Amino acid sequence: MSRLSVDVHLAPDELSSSLRRDAKRGLTASPKFMPPKWLYDERGSDLFEAITRQPEYYPTESERSLLRTVAKQIAATTKSDTLVELGSGTSDKTRV
C-alpha cells in the first residue's frame, strides 16, 4: 500500500505575484471579477467547509461517496499514481 503525501509547490513570491496578476486581470475586465480563491480568509474557509458538511449541501458528500466507490477503478484504468487537484480546499476528497 502506498503512503499518502500532499506536496505544495509554491515559491515565496508566487502568492503576491499571483494576487497582483489576478487583480489586474479582473479589475480591467468587463464585467469586473476576482477569483474566489482571494475572497476567503481562514475563518471564511472554515465557514465554507462547515457549509459543505451540511446535509442540504449535497455535492461534496455525493462526490466523496462516488470517489469511495470508484477511485481504485479510476486509478487502475488510467494507470495514474499522481493526482493534482487545484483549489481543493481541505483536500478531503483528494485523500479518498
mmCIF file as gemmi writes it, N, C-alpha and C atoms, coordinates in Angstrom:
data_model
loop_
_atom_site.group_PDB
_atom_site.id
_atom_site.type_symbol
_atom_site.label_atom_id
_atom_site.label_alt_id
_atom_site.label_comp_id
_atom_site.label_asym_id
_atom_site.label_entity_id
_atom_site.label_seq_id
_atom_site.pdbx_PDB_ins_code
_atom_site.Cartn_x
_atom_site.Cartn_y
_atom_site.Cartn_z
_atom_site.occupancy
_atom_site.B_iso_or_equiv
_atom_site.pdbx_formal_charge
_atom_site.auth_seq_id
_atom_site.auth_asym_id
_atom_site.pdbx_PDB_model_num
ATOM 1 N N . MET Axp A 1 ? 0.842 -1.179 0 1 0 ? 1 A 1
ATOM 2 C CA . MET Axp A 1 ? 0 0 0 1 0 ? 1 A 1
ATOM 3 C C . MET Axp A 1 ? 0.885 1.239 0 1 0 ? 1 A 1
ATOM 4 N N . SER Axp A 2 ? 0.558 2.185 -0.857 1 0 ? 2 A 1
ATOM 5 C CA . SER Axp A 2 ? 1.386 3.385 -0.936 1 0 ? 2 A 1
ATOM 6 C C . SER Axp A 2 ? 1.021 4.361 0.174 1 0 ? 2 A 1
ATOM 7 N N . ARG Axp A 3 ? 1.966 5.174 0.524 1 0 ? 3 A 1
ATOM 8 C CA . ARG Axp A 3 ? 1.774 6.173 1.575 1 0 ? 3 A 1
ATOM 9 C C . ARG Axp A 3 ? 1.261 7.468 0.962 1 0 ? 3 A 1
ATOM 10 N N . LEU Axp A 4 ? 0.302 8.07 1.615 1 0 ? 4 A 1
ATOM 11 C CA . LEU Axp A 4 ? -0.279 9.319 1.146 1 0 ? 4 A 1
ATOM 12 C C . LEU Axp A 4 ? 0.679 10.469 1.385 1 0 ? 4 A 1
ATOM 13 N N . SER Axp A 5 ? 0.843 11.306 0.389 1 0 ? 5 A 1
ATOM 14 C CA . SER Axp A 5 ? 1.624 12.521 0.59 1 0 ? 5 A 1
ATOM 15 C C . SER Axp A 5 ? 0.964 13.653 -0.181 1 0 ? 5 A 1
ATOM 16 N N . VAL Axp A 6 ? 1.017 14.829 0.397 1 0 ? 6 A 1
ATOM 17 C CA . VAL Axp A 6 ? 0.493 16.023 -0.248 1 0 ? 6 A 1
ATOM 18 C C . VAL Axp A 6 ? 1.64 17.011 -0.349 1 0 ? 6 A 1
ATOM 19 N N . ASP Axp A 7 ? 1.986 17.401 -1.551 1 0 ? 7 A 1
ATOM 20 C CA . ASP Axp A 7 ? 3.074 18.344 -1.775 1 0 ? 7 A 1
ATOM 21 C C . ASP Axp A 7 ? 2.492 19.667 -2.258 1 0 ? 7 A 1
ATOM 22 N N . VAL Axp A 8 ? 3.018 20.748 -1.748 1 0 ? 8 A 1
ATOM 23 C CA . VAL Axp A 8 ? 2.636 22.077 -2.196 1 0 ? 8 A 1
ATOM 24 C C . VAL Axp A 8 ? 3.871 22.717 -2.808 1 0 ? 8 A 1
ATOM 25 N N . HIS Axp A 9 ? 3.745 23.144 -4.045 1 0 ? 9 A 1
ATOM 26 C CA . HIS Axp A 9 ? 4.875 23.749 -4.749 1 0 ? 9 A 1
ATOM 27 C C . HIS Axp A 9 ? 4.549 25.218 -5 1 0 ? 9 A 1
ATOM 28 N N . LEU Axp A 10 ? 4.991 26.07 -4.102 1 0 ? 10 A 1
ATOM 29 C CA . LEU Axp A 10 ? 4.705 27.489 -4.206 1 0 ? 10 A 1
ATOM 30 C C . LEU Axp A 10 ? 5.906 28.259 -3.69 1 0 ? 10 A 1
ATOM 31 N N . ALA Axp A 11 ? 6.541 28.984 -4.567 1 0 ? 11 A 1
ATOM 32 C CA . ALA Axp A 11 ? 7.687 29.805 -4.166 1 0 ? 11 A 1
ATOM 33 C C . ALA Axp A 11 ? 7.189 30.978 -3.332 1 0 ? 11 A 1
ATOM 34 N N . PRO Axp A 12 ? 8.028 31.506 -2.45 1 0 ? 12 A 1
ATOM 35 C CA . PRO Axp A 12 ? 7.605 32.582 -1.541 1 0 ? 12 A 1
ATOM 36 C C . PRO Axp A 12 ? 6.972 33.794 -2.227 1 0 ? 12 A 1
ATOM 37 N N . ASP Axp A 13 ? 7.466 34.177 -3.381 1 0 ? 13 A 1
ATOM 38 C CA . ASP Axp A 13 ? 6.92 35.37 -4.035 1 0 ? 13 A 1
ATOM 39 C C . ASP Axp A 13 ? 5.729 35.071 -4.943 1 0 ? 13 A 1
ATOM 40 N N . GLU Axp A 14 ? 5.407 33.802 -5.15 1 0 ? 14 A 1
ATOM 41 C CA . GLU Axp A 14 ? 4.334 33.454 -6.076 1 0 ? 14 A 1
ATOM 42 C C . GLU Axp A 14 ? 2.949 33.879 -5.585 1 0 ? 14 A 1
ATOM 43 N N . LEU Axp A 15 ? 2.714 33.844 -4.286 1 0 ? 15 A 1
ATOM 44 C CA . LEU Axp A 15 ? 1.409 34.224 -3.762 1 0 ? 15 A 1
ATOM 45 C C . LEU Axp A 15 ? 1.101 35.686 -4.077 1 0 ? 15 A 1
ATOM 46 N N . SER Axp A 16 ? 2.018 36.584 -3.765 1 0 ? 16 A 1
ATOM 47 C CA . SER Axp A 16 ? 1.753 38.005 -4.011 1 0 ? 16 A 1
ATOM 48 C C . SER Axp A 16 ? 1.724 38.317 -5.507 1 0 ? 16 A 1
ATOM 49 N N . SER Axp A 17 ? 2.575 37.709 -6.29 1 0 ? 17 A 1
ATOM 50 C CA . SER Axp A 17 ? 2.551 37.988 -7.729 1 0 ? 17 A 1
ATOM 51 C C . SER Axp A 17 ? 1.28 37.425 -8.366 1 0 ? 17 A 1
ATOM 52 N N . SER Axp A 18 ? 0.807 36.3 -7.869 1 0 ? 18 A 1
ATOM 53 C CA . SER Axp A 18 ? -0.444 35.726 -8.375 1 0 ? 18 A 1
ATOM 54 C C . SER Axp A 18 ? -1.628 36.619 -8.033 1 0 ? 18 A 1
ATOM 55 N N . LEU Axp A 19 ? -1.653 37.156 -6.803 1 0 ? 19 A 1
ATOM 56 C CA . LEU Axp A 19 ? -2.717 38.08 -6.41 1 0 ? 19 A 1
ATOM 57 C C . LEU Axp A 19 ? -2.696 39.324 -7.298 1 0 ? 19 A 1
ATOM 58 N N . ARG Axp A 20 ? -1.526 39.913 -7.508 1 0 ? 20 A 1
ATOM 59 C CA . ARG Axp A 20 ? -1.429 41.099 -8.367 1 0 ? 20 A 1
ATOM 60 C C . ARG Axp A 20 ? -1.909 40.8 -9.787 1 0 ? 20 A 1
ATOM 61 N N . ARG Axp A 21 ? -1.501 39.677 -10.33 1 0 ? 21 A 1
ATOM 62 C CA . ARG Axp A 21 ? -1.881 39.292 -11.693 1 0 ? 21 A 1
ATOM 63 C C . ARG Axp A 21 ? -3.407 39.105 -11.791 1 0 ? 21 A 1
ATOM 64 N N . ASP Axp A 22 ? -3.979 38.371 -10.822 1 0 ? 22 A 1
ATOM 65 C CA . ASP Axp A 22 ? -5.422 38.134 -10.838 1 0 ? 22 A 1
ATOM 66 C C . ASP Axp A 22 ? -6.204 39.426 -10.65 1 0 ? 22 A 1
ATOM 67 N N . ALA Axp A 23 ? -5.738 40.308 -9.749 1 0 ? 23 A 1
ATOM 68 C CA . ALA Axp A 23 ? -6.423 41.581 -9.516 1 0 ? 23 A 1
ATOM 69 C C . ALA Axp A 23 ? -6.391 42.437 -10.776 1 0 ? 23 A 1
ATOM 70 N N . LYS Axp A 24 ? -5.252 42.531 -11.415 1 0 ? 24 A 1
ATOM 71 C CA . LYS Axp A 24 ? -5.14 43.343 -12.637 1 0 ? 24 A 1
ATOM 72 C C . LYS Axp A 24 ? -6.051 42.793 -13.727 1 0 ? 24 A 1
ATOM 73 N N . ARG Axp A 25 ? -6.018 41.483 -13.915 1 0 ? 25 A 1
ATOM 74 C CA . ARG Axp A 25 ? -6.852 40.862 -14.949 1 0 ? 25 A 1
ATOM 75 C C . ARG Axp A 25 ? -8.335 41.096 -14.648 1 0 ? 25 A 1
ATOM 76 N N . GLY Axp A 26 ? -8.735 40.88 -13.396 1 0 ? 26 A 1
ATOM 77 C CA . GLY Axp A 26 ? -10.142 41.005 -13.032 1 0 ? 26 A 1
ATOM 78 C C . GLY Axp A 26 ? -10.659 42.423 -13.024 1 0 ? 26 A 1
ATOM 79 N N . LEU Axp A 27 ? -9.833 43.355 -12.574 1 0 ? 27 A 1
ATOM 80 C CA . LEU Axp A 27 ? -10.289 44.743 -12.473 1 0 ? 27 A 1
ATOM 81 C C . LEU Axp A 27 ? -10.262 45.485 -13.795 1 0 ? 27 A 1
ATOM 82 N N . THR Axp A 28 ? -9.557 44.944 -14.785 1 0 ? 28 A 1
ATOM 83 C CA . THR Axp A 28 ? -9.554 45.562 -16.109 1 0 ? 28 A 1
ATOM 84 C C . THR Axp A 28 ? -10.527 44.869 -17.059 1 0 ? 28 A 1
ATOM 85 N N . ALA Axp A 29 ? -11.184 43.814 -16.587 1 0 ? 29 A 1
ATOM 86 C CA . ALA Axp A 29 ? -12.144 43.08 -17.414 1 0 ? 29 A 1
ATOM 87 C C . ALA Axp A 29 ? -13.517 43.757 -17.349 1 0 ? 29 A 1
ATOM 88 N N . SER Axp A 30 ? -14.376 43.376 -18.27 1 0 ? 30 A 1
ATOM 89 C CA . SER Axp A 30 ? -15.751 43.857 -18.244 1 0 ? 30 A 1
ATOM 90 C C . SER Axp A 30 ? -16.671 42.662 -18.476 1 0 ? 30 A 1
ATOM 91 N N . PRO Axp A 31 ? -17.429 42.258 -17.516 1 0 ? 31 A 1
ATOM 92 C CA . PRO Axp A 31 ? -17.547 42.832 -16.173 1 0 ? 31 A 1
ATOM 93 C C . PRO Axp A 31 ? -16.334 42.474 -15.318 1 0 ? 31 A 1
ATOM 94 N N . LYS Axp A 32 ? -16.121 43.258 -14.298 1 0 ? 32 A 1
ATOM 95 C CA . LYS Axp A 32 ? -15 43.033 -13.386 1 0 ? 32 A 1
ATOM 96 C C . LYS Axp A 32 ? -15.24 41.762 -12.578 1 0 ? 32 A 1
ATOM 97 N N . PHE Axp A 33 ? -14.175 41.094 -12.2 1 0 ? 33 A 1
ATOM 98 C CA . PHE Axp A 33 ? -14.302 39.871 -11.407 1 0 ? 33 A 1
ATOM 99 C C . PHE Axp A 33 ? -13.05 39.699 -10.568 1 0 ? 33 A 1
ATOM 100 N N . MET Axp A 34 ? -13.142 38.837 -9.606 1 0 ? 34 A 1
ATOM 101 C CA . MET Axp A 34 ? -11.989 38.448 -8.791 1 0 ? 34 A 1
ATOM 102 C C . MET Axp A 34 ? -12.151 36.964 -8.506 1 0 ? 34 A 1
ATOM 103 N N . PRO Axp A 35 ? -11.138 36.159 -8.777 1 0 ? 35 A 1
ATOM 104 C CA . PRO Axp A 35 ? -11.25 34.736 -8.493 1 0 ? 35 A 1
ATOM 105 C C . PRO Axp A 35 ? -11.597 34.495 -7.02 1 0 ? 35 A 1
ATOM 106 N N . PRO Axp A 36 ? -12.524 33.583 -6.751 1 0 ? 36 A 1
ATOM 107 C CA . PRO Axp A 36 ? -12.977 33.368 -5.379 1 0 ? 36 A 1
ATOM 108 C C . PRO Axp A 36 ? -11.882 32.913 -4.416 1 0 ? 36 A 1
ATOM 109 N N . LYS Axp A 37 ? -10.772 32.403 -4.926 1 0 ? 37 A 1
ATOM 110 C CA . LYS Axp A 37 ? -9.695 31.972 -4.02 1 0 ? 37 A 1
ATOM 111 C C . LYS Axp A 37 ? -9.173 33.122 -3.168 1 0 ? 37 A 1
ATOM 112 N N . TRP Axp A 38 ? -9.374 34.37 -3.622 1 0 ? 38 A 1
ATOM 113 C CA . TRP Axp A 38 ? -8.888 35.523 -2.874 1 0 ? 38 A 1
ATOM 114 C C . TRP Axp A 38 ? -9.933 36.065 -1.896 1 0 ? 38 A 1
ATOM 115 N N . LEU Axp A 39 ? -11.117 35.488 -1.88 1 0 ? 39 A 1
ATOM 116 C CA . LEU Axp A 39 ? -12.201 36.012 -1.066 1 0 ? 39 A 1
ATOM 117 C C . LEU Axp A 39 ? -12.332 35.327 0.291 1 0 ? 39 A 1
ATOM 118 N N . TYR Axp A 40 ? -11.555 34.314 0.54 1 0 ? 40 A 1
ATOM 119 C CA . TYR Axp A 40 ? -11.68 33.551 1.772 1 0 ? 40 A 1
ATOM 120 C C . TYR Axp A 40 ? -10.427 33.675 2.623 1 0 ? 40 A 1
ATOM 121 N N . ASP Axp A 41 ? -10.596 34.193 3.825 1 0 ? 41 A 1
ATOM 122 C CA . ASP Axp A 41 ? -9.507 34.113 4.791 1 0 ? 41 A 1
ATOM 123 C C . ASP Axp A 41 ? -9.693 32.79 5.545 1 0 ? 41 A 1
ATOM 124 N N . GLU Axp A 42 ? -8.929 32.551 6.584 1 0 ? 42 A 1
ATOM 125 C CA . GLU Axp A 42 ? -9.015 31.277 7.29 1 0 ? 42 A 1
ATOM 126 C C . GLU Axp A 42 ? -10.421 31.041 7.854 1 0 ? 42 A 1
ATOM 127 N N . ARG Axp A 43 ? -11.013 32.084 8.436 1 0 ? 43 A 1
ATOM 128 C CA . ARG Axp A 43 ? -12.362 31.952 9.005 1 0 ? 43 A 1
ATOM 129 C C . ARG Axp A 43 ? -13.384 31.666 7.909 1 0 ? 43 A 1
ATOM 130 N N . GLY Axp A 44 ? -13.279 32.359 6.789 1 0 ? 44 A 1
ATOM 131 C CA . GLY Axp A 44 ? -14.189 32.123 5.676 1 0 ? 44 A 1
ATOM 132 C C . GLY Axp A 44 ? -14.06 30.714 5.136 1 0 ? 44 A 1
ATOM 133 N N . SER Axp A 45 ? -12.847 30.221 5.055 1 0 ? 45 A 1
ATOM 134 C CA . SER Axp A 45 ? -12.624 28.847 4.599 1 0 ? 45 A 1
ATOM 135 C C . SER Axp A 45 ? -13.24 27.85 5.571 1 0 ? 45 A 1
ATOM 136 N N . ASP Axp A 46 ? -13.092 28.118 6.876 1 0 ? 46 A 1
ATOM 137 C CA . ASP Axp A 46 ? -13.694 27.239 7.894 1 0 ? 46 A 1
ATOM 138 C C . ASP Axp A 46 ? -15.223 27.237 7.763 1 0 ? 46 A 1
ATOM 139 N N . LEU Axp A 47 ? -15.801 28.426 7.538 1 0 ? 47 A 1
ATOM 140 C CA . LEU Axp A 47 ? -17.252 28.508 7.383 1 0 ? 47 A 1
ATOM 141 C C . LEU Axp A 47 ? -17.718 27.748 6.141 1 0 ? 47 A 1
ATOM 142 N N . PHE Axp A 48 ? -17.005 27.914 5.029 1 0 ? 48 A 1
ATOM 143 C CA . PHE Axp A 48 ? -17.39 27.196 3.816 1 0 ? 48 A 1
ATOM 144 C C . PHE Axp A 48 ? -17.281 25.69 4.024 1 0 ? 48 A 1
ATOM 145 N N . GLU Axp A 49 ? -16.229 25.251 4.698 1 0 ? 49 A 1
ATOM 146 C CA . GLU Axp A 49 ? -16.061 23.824 4.996 1 0 ? 49 A 1
ATOM 147 C C . GLU Axp A 49 ? -17.237 23.325 5.831 1 0 ? 49 A 1
ATOM 148 N N . ALA Axp A 50 ? -17.69 24.109 6.809 1 0 ? 50 A 1
ATOM 149 C CA . ALA Axp A 50 ? -18.84 23.723 7.627 1 0 ? 50 A 1
ATOM 150 C C . ALA Axp A 50 ? -20.111 23.632 6.769 1 0 ? 50 A 1
ATOM 151 N N . ILE Axp A 51 ? -20.262 24.562 5.833 1 0 ? 51 A 1
ATOM 152 C CA . ILE Axp A 51 ? -21.423 24.53 4.937 1 0 ? 51 A 1
ATOM 153 C C . ILE Axp A 51 ? -21.423 23.251 4.116 1 0 ? 51 A 1
ATOM 154 N N . THR Axp A 52 ? -20.25 22.859 3.592 1 0 ? 52 A 1
ATOM 155 C CA . THR Axp A 52 ? -20.195 21.672 2.731 1 0 ? 52 A 1
ATOM 156 C C . THR Axp A 52 ? -20.49 20.386 3.496 1 0 ? 52 A 1
ATOM 157 N N . ARG Axp A 53 ? -20.465 20.433 4.813 1 0 ? 53 A 1
ATOM 158 C CA . ARG Axp A 53 ? -20.766 19.243 5.619 1 0 ? 53 A 1
ATOM 159 C C . ARG Axp A 53 ? -22.233 19.159 6.039 1 0 ? 53 A 1
ATOM 160 N N . GLN Axp A 54 ? -23.04 20.153 5.645 1 0 ? 54 A 1
ATOM 161 C CA . GLN Axp A 54 ? -24.461 20.138 5.965 1 0 ? 54 A 1
ATOM 162 C C . GLN Axp A 54 ? -25.199 19.202 5.006 1 0 ? 54 A 1
ATOM 163 N N . PRO Axp A 55 ? -26.242 18.513 5.501 1 0 ? 55 A 1
ATOM 164 C CA . PRO Axp A 55 ? -26.994 17.589 4.632 1 0 ? 55 A 1
ATOM 165 C C . PRO Axp A 55 ? -27.593 18.279 3.408 1 0 ? 55 A 1
ATOM 166 N N . GLU Axp A 56 ? -27.943 19.556 3.541 1 0 ? 56 A 1
ATOM 167 C CA . GLU Axp A 56 ? -28.539 20.29 2.43 1 0 ? 56 A 1
ATOM 168 C C . GLU Axp A 56 ? -27.554 20.56 1.303 1 0 ? 56 A 1
ATOM 169 N N . TYR Axp A 57 ? -26.285 20.529 1.624 1 0 ? 57 A 1
ATOM 170 C CA . TYR Axp A 57 ? -25.251 20.785 0.616 1 0 ? 57 A 1
ATOM 171 C C . TYR Axp A 57 ? -24.751 19.426 0.121 1 0 ? 57 A 1
ATOM 172 N N . TYR Axp A 58 ? -25.451 18.885 -0.857 1 0 ? 58 A 1
ATOM 173 C CA . TYR Axp A 58 ? -25.197 17.51 -1.288 1 0 ? 58 A 1
ATOM 174 C C . TYR Axp A 58 ? -23.979 17.296 -2.194 1 0 ? 58 A 1
ATOM 175 N N . PRO Axp A 59 ? -23.461 18.281 -2.942 1 0 ? 59 A 1
ATOM 176 C CA . PRO Axp A 59 ? -22.379 17.972 -3.891 1 0 ? 59 A 1
ATOM 177 C C . PRO Axp A 59 ? -21.152 17.328 -3.255 1 0 ? 59 A 1
ATOM 178 N N . THR Axp A 60 ? -20.691 17.847 -2.125 1 0 ? 60 A 1
ATOM 179 C CA . THR Axp A 60 ? -19.456 17.334 -1.535 1 0 ? 60 A 1
ATOM 180 C C . THR Axp A 60 ? -19.599 15.873 -1.138 1 0 ? 60 A 1
ATOM 181 N N . GLU Axp A 61 ? -20.663 15.528 -0.42 1 0 ? 61 A 1
ATOM 182 C CA . GLU Axp A 61 ? -20.831 14.139 0.005 1 0 ? 61 A 1
ATOM 183 C C . GLU Axp A 61 ? -21.117 13.225 -1.175 1 0 ? 61 A 1
ATOM 184 N N . SER Axp A 62 ? -21.837 13.721 -2.183 1 0 ? 62 A 1
ATOM 185 C CA . SER Axp A 62 ? -22.084 12.915 -3.388 1 0 ? 62 A 1
ATOM 186 C C . SER Axp A 62 ? -20.771 12.588 -4.09 1 0 ? 62 A 1
ATOM 187 N N . GLU Axp A 63 ? -19.91 13.593 -4.23 1 0 ? 63 A 1
ATOM 188 C CA . GLU Axp A 63 ? -18.606 13.372 -4.871 1 0 ? 63 A 1
ATOM 189 C C . GLU Axp A 63 ? -17.752 12.427 -4.032 1 0 ? 63 A 1
ATOM 190 N N . ARG Axp A 64 ? -17.731 12.633 -2.71 1 0 ? 64 A 1
ATOM 191 C CA . ARG Axp A 64 ? -16.94 11.788 -1.825 1 0 ? 64 A 1
ATOM 192 C C . ARG Axp A 64 ? -17.426 10.328 -1.909 1 0 ? 64 A 1
ATOM 193 N N . SER Axp A 65 ? -18.73 10.129 -1.898 1 0 ? 65 A 1
ATOM 194 C CA . SER Axp A 65 ? -19.307 8.79 -1.983 1 0 ? 65 A 1
ATOM 195 C C . SER Axp A 65 ? -18.947 8.121 -3.313 1 0 ? 65 A 1
ATOM 196 N N . LEU Axp A 66 ? -19.054 8.882 -4.383 1 0 ? 66 A 1
ATOM 197 C CA . LEU Axp A 66 ? -18.689 8.363 -5.703 1 0 ? 66 A 1
ATOM 198 C C . LEU Axp A 66 ? -17.216 7.962 -5.735 1 0 ? 66 A 1
ATOM 199 N N . LEU Axp A 67 ? -16.358 8.815 -5.187 1 0 ? 67 A 1
ATOM 200 C CA . LEU Axp A 67 ? -14.926 8.501 -5.166 1 0 ? 67 A 1
ATOM 201 C C . LEU Axp A 67 ? -14.633 7.247 -4.337 1 0 ? 67 A 1
ATOM 202 N N . ARG Axp A 68 ? -15.312 7.11 -3.193 1 0 ? 68 A 1
ATOM 203 C CA . ARG Axp A 68 ? -15.106 5.901 -2.377 1 0 ? 68 A 1
ATOM 204 C C . ARG Axp A 68 ? -15.437 4.644 -3.173 1 0 ? 68 A 1
ATOM 205 N N . THR Axp A 69 ? -16.433 4.75 -4.04 1 0 ? 69 A 1
ATOM 206 C CA . THR Axp A 69 ? -16.885 3.608 -4.824 1 0 ? 69 A 1
ATOM 207 C C . THR Axp A 69 ? -15.959 3.298 -5.998 1 0 ? 69 A 1
ATOM 208 N N . VAL Axp A 70 ? -15.463 4.322 -6.686 1 0 ? 70 A 1
ATOM 209 C CA . VAL Axp A 70 ? -14.767 4.08 -7.952 1 0 ? 70 A 1
ATOM 210 C C . VAL Axp A 70 ? -13.331 4.591 -8.02 1 0 ? 70 A 1
ATOM 211 N N . ALA Axp A 71 ? -12.795 5.166 -6.948 1 0 ? 71 A 1
ATOM 212 C CA . ALA Axp A 71 ? -11.442 5.735 -7.022 1 0 ? 71 A 1
ATOM 213 C C . ALA Axp A 71 ? -10.406 4.703 -7.451 1 0 ? 71 A 1
ATOM 214 N N . LYS Axp A 72 ? -10.478 3.501 -6.886 1 0 ? 72 A 1
ATOM 215 C CA . LYS Axp A 72 ? -9.496 2.465 -7.254 1 0 ? 72 A 1
ATOM 216 C C . LYS Axp A 72 ? -9.635 2.084 -8.723 1 0 ? 72 A 1
ATOM 217 N N . GLN Axp A 73 ? -10.864 2.014 -9.223 1 0 ? 73 A 1
ATOM 218 C CA . GLN Axp A 73 ? -11.089 1.715 -10.641 1 0 ? 73 A 1
ATOM 219 C C . GLN Axp A 73 ? -10.518 2.813 -11.525 1 0 ? 73 A 1
ATOM 220 N N . ILE Axp A 74 ? -10.745 4.058 -11.135 1 0 ? 74 A 1
ATOM 221 C CA . ILE Axp A 74 ? -10.233 5.185 -11.911 1 0 ? 74 A 1
ATOM 222 C C . ILE Axp A 74 ? -8.709 5.124 -11.97 1 0 ? 74 A 1
ATOM 223 N N . ALA Axp A 75 ? -8.073 4.9 -10.824 1 0 ? 75 A 1
ATOM 224 C CA . ALA Axp A 75 ? -6.614 4.822 -10.785 1 0 ? 75 A 1
ATOM 225 C C . ALA Axp A 75 ? -6.11 3.655 -11.625 1 0 ? 75 A 1
ATOM 226 N N . ALA Axp A 76 ? -6.779 2.497 -11.531 1 0 ? 76 A 1
ATOM 227 C CA . ALA Axp A 76 ? -6.349 1.328 -12.302 1 0 ? 76 A 1
ATOM 228 C C . ALA Axp A 76 ? -6.542 1.544 -13.8 1 0 ? 76 A 1
ATOM 229 N N . THR Axp A 77 ? -7.658 2.124 -14.17 1 0 ? 77 A 1
ATOM 230 C CA . THR Axp A 77 ? -7.952 2.353 -15.586 1 0 ? 77 A 1
ATOM 231 C C . THR Axp A 77 ? -6.995 3.358 -16.201 1 0 ? 77 A 1
ATOM 232 N N . THR Axp A 78 ? -6.692 4.421 -15.477 1 0 ? 78 A 1
ATOM 233 C CA . THR Axp A 78 ? -5.824 5.46 -16.019 1 0 ? 78 A 1
ATOM 234 C C . THR Axp A 78 ? -4.351 5.179 -15.797 1 0 ? 78 A 1
ATOM 235 N N . LYS Axp A 79 ? -4.064 4.187 -14.936 1 0 ? 79 A 1
ATOM 236 C CA . LYS Axp A 79 ? -2.681 3.842 -14.565 1 0 ? 79 A 1
ATOM 237 C C . LYS Axp A 79 ? -1.958 5.046 -13.947 1 0 ? 79 A 1
ATOM 238 N N . SER Axp A 80 ? -2.724 5.881 -13.267 1 0 ? 80 A 1
ATOM 239 C CA . SER Axp A 80 ? -2.163 7.076 -12.639 1 0 ? 80 A 1
ATOM 240 C C . SER Axp A 80 ? -1.678 6.774 -11.236 1 0 ? 80 A 1
ATOM 241 N N . ASP Axp A 81 ? -0.596 7.4 -10.853 1 0 ? 81 A 1
ATOM 242 C CA . ASP Axp A 81 ? -0.132 7.284 -9.475 1 0 ? 81 A 1
ATOM 243 C C . ASP Axp A 81 ? 0.008 8.657 -8.824 1 0 ? 81 A 1
ATOM 244 N N . THR Axp A 82 ? -0.378 9.702 -9.563 1 0 ? 82 A 1
ATOM 245 C CA . THR Axp A 82 ? -0.286 11.063 -9.051 1 0 ? 82 A 1
ATOM 246 C C . THR Axp A 82 ? -1.577 11.8 -9.379 1 0 ? 82 A 1
ATOM 247 N N . LEU Axp A 83 ? -2.082 12.537 -8.409 1 0 ? 83 A 1
ATOM 248 C CA . LEU Axp A 83 ? -3.261 13.357 -8.6 1 0 ? 83 A 1
ATOM 249 C C . LEU Axp A 83 ? -2.892 14.795 -8.271 1 0 ? 83 A 1
ATOM 250 N N . VAL Axp A 84 ? -3.213 15.689 -9.172 1 0 ? 84 A 1
ATOM 251 C CA . VAL Axp A 84 ? -3.016 17.108 -8.914 1 0 ? 84 A 1
ATOM 252 C C . VAL Axp A 84 ? -4.395 17.739 -8.919 1 0 ? 84 A 1
ATOM 253 N N . GLU Axp A 85 ? -4.765 18.324 -7.801 1 0 ? 85 A 1
ATOM 254 C CA . GLU Axp A 85 ? -6.05 18.994 -7.719 1 0 ? 85 A 1
ATOM 255 C C . GLU Axp A 85 ? -5.808 20.415 -7.264 1 0 ? 85 A 1
ATOM 256 N N . LEU Axp A 86 ? -6.218 21.349 -8.085 1 0 ? 86 A 1
ATOM 257 C CA . LEU Axp A 86 ? -6.037 22.762 -7.772 1 0 ? 86 A 1
ATOM 258 C C . LEU Axp A 86 ? -7.302 23.294 -7.132 1 0 ? 86 A 1
ATOM 259 N N . GLY Axp A 87 ? -7.163 24.032 -6.064 1 0 ? 87 A 1
ATOM 260 C CA . GLY Axp A 87 ? -8.324 24.62 -5.423 1 0 ? 87 A 1
ATOM 261 C C . GLY Axp A 87 ? -9.198 23.631 -4.695 1 0 ? 87 A 1
ATOM 262 N N . SER Axp A 88 ? -8.6 22.658 -4.069 1 0 ? 88 A 1
ATOM 263 C CA . SER Axp A 88 ? -9.382 21.599 -3.438 1 0 ? 88 A 1
ATOM 264 C C . SER Axp A 88 ? -9.764 21.902 -2.006 1 0 ? 88 A 1
ATOM 265 N N . GLY Axp A 89 ? -9.521 23.082 -1.528 1 0 ? 89 A 1
ATOM 266 C CA . GLY Axp A 89 ? -9.878 23.414 -0.147 1 0 ? 89 A 1
ATOM 267 C C . GLY Axp A 89 ? -9.072 22.593 0.84 1 0 ? 89 A 1
ATOM 268 N N . THR Axp A 90 ? -9.769 21.782 1.621 1 0 ? 90 A 1
ATOM 269 C CA . THR Axp A 90 ? -9.088 20.969 2.634 1 0 ? 90 A 1
ATOM 270 C C . THR Axp A 90 ? -8.509 19.684 2.043 1 0 ? 90 A 1
ATOM 271 N N . SER Axp A 91 ? -8.723 19.462 0.775 1 0 ? 91 A 1
ATOM 272 C CA . SER Axp A 91 ? -8.257 18.254 0.075 1 0 ? 91 A 1
ATOM 273 C C . SER Axp A 91 ? -8.886 16.988 0.639 1 0 ? 91 A 1
ATOM 274 N N . ASP Axp A 92 ? -10.026 17.114 1.258 1 0 ? 92 A 1
ATOM 275 C CA . ASP Axp A 92 ? -10.704 15.981 1.86 1 0 ? 92 A 1
ATOM 276 C C . ASP Axp A 92 ? -11.02 14.897 0.826 1 0 ? 92 A 1
ATOM 277 N N . LYS Axp A 93 ? -11.589 15.297 -0.328 1 0 ? 93 A 1
ATOM 278 C CA . LYS Axp A 93 ? -11.92 14.314 -1.361 1 0 ? 93 A 1
ATOM 279 C C . LYS Axp A 93 ? -10.654 13.806 -2.05 1 0 ? 93 A 1
ATOM 280 N N . THR Axp A 94 ? -9.633 14.63 -2.123 1 0 ? 94 A 1
ATOM 281 C CA . THR Axp A 94 ? -8.391 14.211 -2.76 1 0 ? 94 A 1
ATOM 282 C C . THR Axp A 94 ? -7.805 13.013 -2.021 1 0 ? 94 A 1
ATOM 283 N N . ARG Axp A 95 ? -7.922 13.005 -0.718 1 0 ? 95 A 1
ATOM 284 C CA . ARG Axp A 95 ? -7.385 11.895 0.087 1 0 ? 95 A 1
ATOM 285 C C . ARG Axp A 95 ? -8.079 10.585 -0.228 1 0 ? 95 A 1
ATOM 286 N N . VAL Axp A 96 ? -9.389 10.635 -0.562 1 0 ? 96 A 1
ATOM 287 C CA . VAL Axp A 96 ? -10.119 9.417 -0.925 1 0 ? 96 A 1
ATOM 288 C C . VAL Axp A 96 ? -9.516 8.855 -2.196 1 0 ? 96 A 1
